[in-house]
Amino acid sequence: MAEEKFIIPQEHHLGQAARNQHKGHRSLVIWFTGLSGSGKSTLANLLEQCLFGQGCHTYILDGDNVRAGLNADLGFAEEDRRENIRRIGEVARLMTDAGLIVLTAFISPYREDRARVRALFPEGQFVEVFVDCPLEVCEQRDVKGLYQKPGRHYQKFYGH
């Protein structure tokens, strides 16, 4: 017999629409995806500075920052990578409910995982940006040393 769950989500008096109106902009997720070293975090940071300068309430969820805290218990096996993206999607959903523009920077290699996250949001509230950077350029940047590991270790980050 399945374990019974006693979870009843709390109804809030203020919703996303009221928060968006109060902040003066609509909330959404801009999900940057691409290879390590492609420029996801750089682009997210530049966009955040621009939006913040226009009075928007923003937050960046970056892969390494999230893995250093919330997802510190996860490794890089496929099931851990999927759970990493699932958790990030749920956090982004909570943040958009709070009225924020959430910028994310994650390799997020699996199309299915990105689709599952996209399904958490109403139409038009999730924008996926693939940072298409040639592998050779990513290898030259290689800030994390992923491309230097023997056996082309980084290929598991490609996904599908």
N, C-alpha and C positions, 0 to 999 in steps of 0.2 A: 504494500500500500504506500502511495506517495505521501511524503511528509506534508502535513497541513501548514500553510503559511498564514500568519496573522498580520498581513500587511495591507493597510488601508491608506492610500495616499491622502495627505492633508490638502484640503481645498483652501486656496489663498484668496483673500478678499481683493487683492490687487493682482492683475494678470499682466501678461507681456504687453498687451496693447497700451495699458495705462503707463507702464514703465517706459515704453517707447515714446509715448507722448510727452512724458515728464523729461526725458533726456533729449528730445528734439530730433531723434533719428530712429530708424527701424533697426532692430537687431538682426544679425545674420552671422553665418560662419563662412569664412573664406579659407578653404582647405588647400594649402600648398602641398603638393606631392611631387616626388622626383627622386633621383639618385642622391646618395650622399655626396655633398660637395657641389650640387647643382645650383645652389643659391636660394633655396627655400627660406631659410632663416633670414638671410640678408634682405630678400624682397619683403618678407613679412614685417621686418623691423622698419624698413623704409615706408611701407604703406601705413604702418601704425603711427609713425611720426607725422605723416601727412594728415591722416584722419584726426589724430589728437590735436593737431594744430587748427583744425576746423571745428573743434569743440566736441568731437565724438568721444564716447566712452568705449575704450577698447581694452583687449587683453590678448597676449600671445601665449599660446600653448605650444611649446617647442619640445621636440622629441627627447633630447638629452635632459632638459629640465624636468620633464614629467617622469622620466625613468629614474631620475635621482631621488624622487620623492614618492609620489602616489604609486608608481609602477616599479618601485625598486625591487619588488619580489618577483618580477618577471625576467626571463632570459630572452634568448633570440630564436628558440625553437618555433616552428610554425604556429603551434597552439598558443604560445606566449605572445607572439607578434599579433595574432588575431585578438587576444584578450586586451593587449595594449591599446589597439585601435578602438575596441568596443568601449573601454573605460573612458578614453579620450572623447569619444562621441557623446557619451552620457554627461561628462563634465561640460562639454561645449553646449549641450542642450540646456543644462541648468543655467549656464552663463547667458545664453540668448534669452532665456525666460526672464533673467534679471535685467535685460535691456542692453546688453553689451554687444559690440561687434567683436567677434572672436576670430582671431587669425591663428591658423595652425600651421606648423611646419613639421611634417612627418614623411618618412619614406613611404609608408603605407602601400606596400607593393601589391596587395591583393584586391582586385576589382570588386570581388564579392563583399569584402569588409567595408570598402568605401560606400558601396551601395547600401549596406545595412545601416551605416551612419547617416547617409543621405535620407533614408526612410524615416529617421527620427524627426525630421524637420518638414514644415509645410513647404509647398512649392515656392521656389524663389528665395528661400532662406538659407540655402546651402549652395555655395559656389565652389566648384572644384577647379583648381588651377594646376595643371601639369607643367612643371618647370622643365622644359625640354632642353637639356644641356648635353652636348656630346660627351660620351664616355671618356674620351681623351682629355677633355678639359677637366672633368671630375677627377680623373686620375692625377692630373697635374696639381690640382688644388689639394686633394687628399689630406685635409686637416686632421682626420682621425686615424690615418694610417691604414684604413681598410683595404686600399688597393695595393698595398705593399705586402700584405700577408701572402704566404705561399699557397699555391693551389687555387688561385683566383677565388678566394674565400667570399668576396663580395657578391658573387653571382646569386647567392641565396637571397640577396636584398632586392633582386629584380622583381620577383613575383610575377603576377599575371593579371 
